[in-house]
């Protein structure tokens, strides 16, 4: 088995963002949410300078869909979320107007969680896998480059930094 690990250096920024279909029959409520997410992803792909490094679309059930996103920095994530020229701002303004107008009926749920993971607090291992997840975002190296054991990969520091 060919073992590899992610070549992440420094802090890692992860955004989990998704939706839950609360009422399947309310397609006119949840489909626009799903399509908006795909439009935002297309926007970010066209402009890599915004900071999205990689993403993985997952499903937790027939009701729940989410993306694991890896970002260059929390600053770039925040900049995209608040950029006047970004589709995210248009969508979020629409959601806020609907909520204030009492037009949010609970047919679809939306959520996100953001994490800044300090170096030394993450590790990864992939067996016979193409670059995926953290390795897709930051590159992939042979396992031996970071250590055969999880404790060694956790202890790894970027050049010039020492383990605590």
FIDREN-415877 format. One record per residue (C-alpha): residue in three letters; z, y, x. Coordinates in steps of 0.05 Angstrom, whole numbers. Layout:
! FIDREN-415877
+-----+--------+--------+--------+
:  aa :      w :      v :      u :
+-----+--------+--------+--------+
: ALA :      Z :      Y :      X :
...
+-----+--------+--------+--------+
***
This chain:
! FIDREN-415877
+-----+--------+--------+--------+
:  aa :      w :      v :      u :
+-----+--------+--------+--------+
: UNK :      0 :      0 :      0 :
: UNK :    -18 :     69 :     26 :
: UNK :     42 :    114 :     19 :
: UNK :     38 :    190 :     19 :
: UNK :     81 :    250 :      3 :
: UNK :     70 :    322 :    -17 :
: UNK :     58 :    373 :     38 :
: UNK :     98 :    427 :      2 :
: UNK :    130 :    480 :     46 :
: UNK :    184 :    529 :     25 :
: UNK :    205 :    538 :    -47 :
: UNK :    167 :    502 :   -103 :
: UNK :    155 :    537 :   -170 :
: UNK :    147 :    491 :   -230 :
: UNK :    133 :    512 :   -301 :
: UNK :    139 :    462 :   -359 :
: UNK :    105 :    491 :   -420 :
: UNK :     86 :    457 :   -485 :
: UNK :     83 :    451 :   -559 :
: UNK :    109 :    405 :   -613 :
: UNK :     71 :    393 :   -677 :
: UNK :    125 :    397 :   -732 :
: UNK :     76 :    388 :   -791 :
: UNK :     14 :    347 :   -776 :
: UNK :    -21 :    372 :   -839 :
: UNK :    -15 :    445 :   -816 :
: UNK :    -74 :    439 :   -768 :
: UNK :    -90 :    513 :   -780 :
: UNK :    -23 :    530 :   -747 :
: UNK :    -19 :    482 :   -688 :
: UNK :    -92 :    477 :   -668 :
: UNK :    -97 :    551 :   -648 :
: UNK :    -35 :    542 :   -604 :
: UNK :    -67 :    483 :   -568 :
: UNK :   -133 :    520 :   -560 :
: UNK :    -98 :    581 :   -533 :
: UNK :    -66 :    539 :   -479 :
: UNK :   -133 :    511 :   -459 :
: UNK :   -162 :    582 :   -457 :
: UNK :   -105 :    606 :   -412 :
: UNK :   -117 :    547 :   -365 :
: UNK :   -191 :    564 :   -362 :
: UNK :   -174 :    636 :   -346 :
: UNK :   -127 :    615 :   -290 :
: UNK :   -179 :    567 :   -262 :
: UNK :   -230 :    623 :   -258 :
: UNK :   -181 :    667 :   -220 :
: UNK :   -142 :    626 :   -169 :
: UNK :   -111 :    690 :   -141 :
: UNK :    -66 :    691 :   -202 :
: UNK :    -26 :    635 :   -169 :
: UNK :    -33 :    571 :   -210 :
: UNK :    -40 :    516 :   -157 :
: UNK :    -44 :    455 :   -202 :
: UNK :    -28 :    429 :   -271 :
: UNK :    -20 :    362 :   -306 :
: UNK :    -27 :    355 :   -382 :
: UNK :     21 :    303 :   -411 :
: UNK :     42 :    278 :   -479 :
: UNK :    112 :    256 :   -497 :
: UNK :     92 :    231 :   -566 :
: UNK :     36 :    243 :   -617 :
: UNK :     74 :    307 :   -634 :
: UNK :     91 :    335 :   -566 :
: UNK :     43 :    359 :   -512 :
: UNK :     61 :    395 :   -448 :
: UNK :     36 :    418 :   -381 :
: UNK :     71 :    412 :   -314 :
: UNK :     46 :    472 :   -274 :
: UNK :     57 :    487 :   -201 :
: UNK :     54 :    560 :   -180 :
: UNK :     49 :    596 :   -113 :
: UNK :    111 :    637 :   -129 :
: UNK :    156 :    660 :   -185 :
: UNK :    127 :    730 :   -175 :
: UNK :     57 :    706 :   -189 :
: UNK :     80 :    667 :   -250 :
: UNK :    115 :    729 :   -277 :
: UNK :     56 :    773 :   -260 :
: UNK :      9 :    728 :   -300 :
: UNK :     57 :    724 :   -359 :
: UNK :     62 :    800 :   -364 :
: UNK :     -8 :    821 :   -341 :
: UNK :    -42 :    868 :   -391 :
: UNK :   -110 :    836 :   -377 :
: UNK :    -87 :    764 :   -386 :
: UNK :    -98 :    723 :   -448 :
: UNK :    -24 :    702 :   -447 :
: UNK :     -4 :    773 :   -465 :
: UNK :    -52 :    773 :   -524 :
: UNK :    -24 :    707 :   -550 :
: UNK :     48 :    726 :   -540 :
: UNK :     37 :    793 :   -576 :
: UNK :      5 :    754 :   -635 :
: UNK :     65 :    706 :   -638 :
: UNK :    114 :    765 :   -638 :
: UNK :     76 :    801 :   -694 :
: UNK :     75 :    737 :   -736 :
: UNK :    149 :    727 :   -725 :
: UNK :    166 :    798 :   -744 :
: UNK :    122 :    793 :   -806 :
: UNK :    157 :    729 :   -828 :
: UNK :     93 :    688 :   -820 :
: UNK :    122 :    637 :   -772 :
: UNK :    135 :    577 :   -815 :
: UNK :    160 :    525 :   -766 :
: UNK :     95 :    484 :   -767 :
: UNK :     90 :    484 :   -692 :
: UNK :    143 :    493 :   -638 :
: UNK :    130 :    523 :   -570 :
: UNK :    173 :    520 :   -508 :
: UNK :    175 :    530 :   -433 :
: UNK :    223 :    519 :   -375 :
: UNK :    212 :    549 :   -306 :
: UNK :    244 :    526 :   -242 :
: UNK :    245 :    551 :   -170 :
: UNK :    263 :    491 :   -128 :
: UNK :    288 :    509 :    -58 :
: UNK :    260 :    472 :      2 :
: UNK :    305 :    413 :     15 :
: UNK :    315 :    401 :    -59 :
: UNK :    251 :    363 :    -74 :
: UNK :    216 :    302 :    -48 :
: UNK :    157 :    260 :    -70 :
: UNK :    125 :    193 :    -57 :
: UNK :     58 :    166 :    -80 :
: UNK :     33 :     95 :    -71 :
: UNK :    -42 :     85 :    -71 :
: UNK :    -50 :    150 :   -111 :
: UNK :    -99 :    208 :   -104 :
: UNK :    -66 :    276 :    -97 :
: UNK :    -25 :    284 :   -161 :
: UNK :     28 :    333 :   -185 :
: UNK :     64 :    366 :   -127 :
: UNK :     14 :    334 :    -77 :
: UNK :    -45 :    362 :   -117 :
: UNK :    -13 :    431 :   -114 :
: UNK :      7 :    432 :    -41 :
: UNK :    -33 :    377 :     -6 :
: UNK :    -18 :    306 :     12 :
: UNK :      4 :    277 :     79 :
: UNK :     21 :    207 :    103 :
: UNK :     93 :    188 :     86 :
: UNK :    111 :    183 :    159 :
: UNK :     98 :    259 :    167 :
: UNK :    160 :    272 :    125 :
: UNK :    201 :    209 :    132 :
: UNK :    200 :    139 :    104 :
: UNK :    264 :    149 :     63 :
: UNK :    279 :    199 :      9 :
: UNK :    338 :    227 :     49 :
: UNK :    290 :    243 :    106 :
: UNK :    240 :    277 :     60 :
: UNK :    296 :    318 :     29 :
: UNK :    319 :    339 :     98 :
: UNK :    249 :    361 :    120 :
: UNK :    240 :    435 :    133 :
: UNK :    178 :    476 :    145 :
: UNK :    164 :    495 :    217 :
: UNK :    214 :    543 :    245 :
: UNK :    269 :    526 :    195 :
: UNK :    328 :    480 :    207 :
: UNK :    361 :    432 :    159 :
: UNK :    428 :    455 :    132 :
+-----+--------+--------+--------+
***
